[in-house]
Amino acid sequence: MLIKATVISAYALMIIIIGILGLKRTRSFSDYFLGGGNIGPWMTAFTYGTAYFSAVLFIGFAGKIGWEFGYSGLWIAVGNAFIGVLGVWWILGVRIKKMSLEYKVSTMSEFFEKRYNSKFLRFFSSLAIFIFFVPYSAAVFIGLSYLFMSNFNLKYWLALVFMGTFTAIYLVLGGYKSITMIDVAFGMIMSVGVVILLLSTLNKGNGLANITETMSRINPKLTGFVGPPGVWPLFCLVFLTSVAPLAMPQLIQKFYAIRNKQAVRIGMVSSTFFAILVTGVAYFTGATTRFFLSPENAPNAFKNGKPVFDALMPELLANVIPDSLSVLMLLLILSASMSTLAALVLISSSAIVKDIYGGFINRNISDRGLTLLMRVFSAFFVLLSAVLAYFRPASIVVILAISWGAIGSAFLGPFIWGLFSKRVNKLGAISSSVLGLSTCLALYAFGFSSPEAGTIGMIVSLVLNPVISLFLPATKNLNHLSH
């Protein structure tokens, strides 16, 4: 316990020091939000990966999906790596950077306004970001709090207060400058941590063959190509978590901030390798919860004989990781989550400050005023997310799927088609955004699972923009990237 506390204290001190260094280098809104738009490939690769994967993956998704789907959960890792990372970098990266320079925009909502000449779409998308990123951040806080509860025997509320205060201080100080500086260290910790997790799991289970044989005896489908829940639920999870990143503001922002086209190409390879490593290990070890855990040896992970999904992975880590290495697992999940939280807080704050306040209420606000407001709203957003996390309204997977599904449904159609097609127009974009989001929320309200509702909503969004735009001629005031 003393060793863990010492390491975490040193870790916290390092982050605060980097936050102070970032504060000294932050002189404008562009510095605070985009790091001056001159971030190199390695920093961007790590900050993309660590923003994508957090405690939501290691605590929520790995546990629930691993328990229910077994080895077939690895299909999600394949989709995340080759669509959510490689696809985004390869297909969109250069074009997003070019778009941000030509339109002189720093947020996705600004892009919507200028691309489609629509103030409504800017306001609607900004509001959607703020509303649906609050539960996403809350899901990360829930995962972290479970982790600190199991490692330090802290009460849940006390763990929340600690993480919320720490996140607010670190982010408010330096903004994106601090994030990119620390994410390189975060990424290295995560890489080392997942390798240790994999090796420890295989060693504790007496090898892959023994683990696989035992899981197959429990249920042959756990080691098959498609797990017990079936093809459609698995497809929805792959689609939701892999395709949504093509229009997730906190990930797209990384390309606004990257240095140039060459940096995109370099960062693409390292970011994809990082994703394969992290997601592959997470979903594999999640599947082994069936092998290692039972109500007898892990009573905290079960209630009335049924698994408590958000508690499975903390119990697994306690079972398979040697005590001498357990602090590395704590740092692994803490590192992943801190970066994700920072990215979410920055984007949500910019939605209110830059897009709604600066775009509609006070267009003449100074650069210094914008930066100050960003710091204030960053702290406010952390508080709001921590309060929601305190009430634990649902499991981590459900909360994240609602958030990702809603944002993907609202943004996928107008963003992807807006980047690549001259024919889509304002009505098509607005319809795809509003009806895509409405479809997602309506399906969830009528009893569809959150991954199903999000997947269908995203498909509706993608289809509606070009279909509706076909019935209207392209207007003269419609902007598009030059070729």
TAJOLIN-V484044 format. One record per backbone hydrogen bond with DSSP energy under -1.0 kcal/mol. CO is the residue of the C=O (numbers start at 1). NH is the residue of the N-H. E is the energy in kcal/mol with one decimal. If there is no record, write none. Layout:
# TAJOLIN-V484044
co,nh,e
CO,NH,E
CO,NH,E
This chain:
# TAJOLIN-V484044
co,nh,e
1,5,-2.5
2,6,-2.3
3,7,-2.6
4,8,-2.7
5,9,-2.0
6,10,-2.3
7,11,-2.5
8,12,-2.7
9,13,-2.4
10,14,-2.3
11,15,-2.0
12,16,-2.3
13,17,-2.4
14,18,-2.3
15,19,-2.3
16,20,-2.2
17,21,-2.3
18,22,-2.6
19,23,-2.0
20,24,-1.8
21,25,-1.1
28,32,-2.3
29,33,-2.9
30,34,-2.5
30,36,-2.0
31,35,-1.2
32,176,-3.6
34,37,-1.6
39,259,-2.6
40,44,-2.1
41,45,-2.7
42,46,-2.2
43,47,-2.6
44,48,-2.3
45,49,-2.2
46,50,-2.8
47,51,-1.2
48,52,-1.8
49,53,-2.2
54,58,-2.1
55,59,-2.9
55,60,-1.3
56,61,-3.3
57,62,-3.1
60,64,-2.3
61,65,-2.4
62,66,-1.2
63,67,-2.2
64,68,-2.2
65,69,-3.3
66,70,-1.6
69,72,-1.2
70,73,-1.7
71,74,-2.4
72,75,-1.7
73,76,-1.3
74,78,-2.1
75,79,-2.4
76,80,-2.9
77,81,-2.3
78,82,-2.5
79,83,-2.3
79,84,-1.7
81,86,-2.6
85,89,-2.7
86,90,-2.9
87,91,-2.5
88,92,-1.4
88,93,-1.5
92,96,-2.9
93,97,-2.0
94,98,-2.4
95,99,-2.6
96,100,-2.4
97,101,-1.5
98,102,-2.6
99,103,-2.7
100,105,-1.5
107,111,-1.6
108,112,-2.1
109,113,-1.9
110,114,-2.4
111,115,-3.2
112,116,-2.1
115,479,-1.1
118,122,-1.3
119,123,-2.3
120,124,-3.2
121,125,-2.3
122,126,-1.8
123,127,-2.3
124,128,-2.1
125,129,-2.2
126,130,-2.1
127,131,-2.5
128,132,-2.5
129,133,-1.8
133,137,-2.5
134,138,-2.3
135,139,-2.2
136,140,-1.6
137,141,-2.3
138,142,-2.4
139,143,-2.1
140,144,-2.4
141,145,-2.5
142,146,-2.3
143,147,-1.8
144,148,-2.4
145,149,-2.3
146,150,-2.1
147,151,-1.6
148,152,-2.5
149,153,-1.4
155,159,-2.3
156,160,-2.0
157,161,-2.2
158,162,-2.3
159,163,-2.5
160,164,-2.9
161,165,-2.4
162,166,-2.3
163,167,-2.5
164,168,-2.2
165,169,-2.3
166,170,-2.3
167,171,-2.4
168,172,-2.7
169,173,-1.6
170,174,-1.2
171,175,-2.2
175,179,-2.0
176,180,-2.5
177,181,-1.6
178,182,-2.4
179,183,-2.4
182,186,-2.5
183,187,-3.0
184,188,-2.0
185,189,-2.4
186,190,-2.6
187,191,-2.3
188,192,-2.4
189,193,-2.6
190,194,-2.6
191,195,-1.5
192,196,-2.1
193,197,-2.4
194,198,-2.5
195,199,-2.5
196,200,-2.6
197,201,-2.2
198,202,-2.4
199,203,-2.3
200,204,-2.7
201,205,-1.9
202,207,-3.3
203,206,-1.3
207,211,-1.9
208,212,-2.8
209,213,-2.4
210,214,-2.1
211,215,-2.4
212,216,-2.4
213,217,-1.6
214,218,-1.6
215,219,-2.3
219,222,-2.2
220,223,-1.2
221,224,-1.1
222,71,-3.3
227,230,-1.6
230,234,-1.3
231,235,-3.1
232,236,-2.5
233,237,-1.8
234,238,-2.4
235,239,-3.1
236,240,-2.8
237,241,-2.1
238,242,-1.5
239,243,-2.6
240,244,-1.1
243,246,-1.9
244,247,-2.4
248,251,-1.5
248,252,-2.6
249,253,-2.0
251,254,-1.1
252,255,-1.6
253,257,-1.5
257,39,-2.7
260,264,-1.4
261,265,-1.7
262,266,-2.0
263,267,-2.5
264,268,-1.7
266,270,-1.1
267,271,-2.4
268,272,-1.9
269,273,-2.2
270,274,-2.1
271,275,-2.0
272,276,-2.3
273,277,-2.2
274,278,-2.6
275,279,-2.4
276,280,-1.8
277,281,-1.8
278,282,-2.1
279,283,-2.6
280,284,-1.8
281,285,-2.6
282,286,-1.9
283,287,-1.6
284,288,-1.2
286,289,-1.3
287,290,-1.3
288,292,-2.4
289,293,-2.3
294,298,-2.2
298,301,-1.8
299,302,-1.3
301,308,-3.1
303,306,-1.8
306,303,-3.1
308,311,-2.2
311,315,-1.5
312,316,-2.4
313,317,-2.9
314,318,-1.7
315,319,-1.4
316,320,-2.5
317,321,-1.9
322,325,-1.9
325,328,-1.2
326,330,-1.8
327,331,-2.2
328,332,-2.4
329,333,-2.1
330,334,-2.2
331,335,-2.9
332,336,-2.0
333,337,-2.1
334,338,-2.4
335,339,-1.5
336,340,-1.5
337,341,-2.8
338,342,-2.3
339,343,-2.4
340,344,-2.5
341,345,-2.8
342,346,-2.3
343,347,-2.1
344,348,-2.6
345,349,-2.5
346,350,-2.2
347,351,-1.8
348,352,-1.3
349,353,-3.1
350,354,-1.2
350,355,-2.1
351,356,-1.1
352,357,-3.0
353,358,-2.6
356,360,-1.7
356,361,-1.2
357,362,-3.3
362,365,-1.5
366,370,-2.3
367,371,-2.1
368,372,-2.3
369,373,-2.5
370,374,-2.3
371,375,-1.7
372,376,-2.0
373,377,-2.9
374,378,-1.9
375,379,-1.7
376,380,-1.9
377,381,-2.6
378,382,-1.9
379,383,-2.0
380,384,-2.4
381,385,-2.4
382,386,-2.4
383,387,-2.2
384,388,-2.0
385,389,-2.4
386,390,-1.6
395,399,-2.4
396,400,-2.7
397,401,-2.5
398,402,-2.1
399,403,-2.1
400,404,-3.2
401,405,-2.4
402,406,-2.4
403,407,-2.4
404,408,-2.9
405,409,-2.3
406,410,-1.9
407,411,-2.2
408,412,-2.4
411,415,-2.4
412,416,-2.2
413,417,-1.5
414,418,-1.0
415,419,-1.6
416,420,-1.4
417,421,-2.5
425,429,-2.7
426,430,-2.9
427,431,-2.5
428,432,-2.3
429,433,-2.1
430,434,-2.9
431,435,-2.4
432,436,-1.2
433,437,-2.0
434,438,-2.4
435,439,-2.5
436,440,-2.0
437,441,-2.4
438,442,-2.6
439,443,-2.5
440,444,-1.9
441,445,-2.2
442,446,-1.8
443,448,-2.5
444,447,-1.4
449,453,-2.8
450,454,-2.5
451,455,-2.3
452,456,-2.5
453,457,-2.2
454,458,-2.3
455,459,-2.1
456,460,-2.5
457,461,-2.2
458,462,-2.3
459,463,-2.2
460,464,-2.6
461,465,-1.3
463,467,-1.7
464,468,-2.9
465,469,-1.9
466,470,-1.4
468,471,-1.1
469,472,-1.4
475,478,-1.4
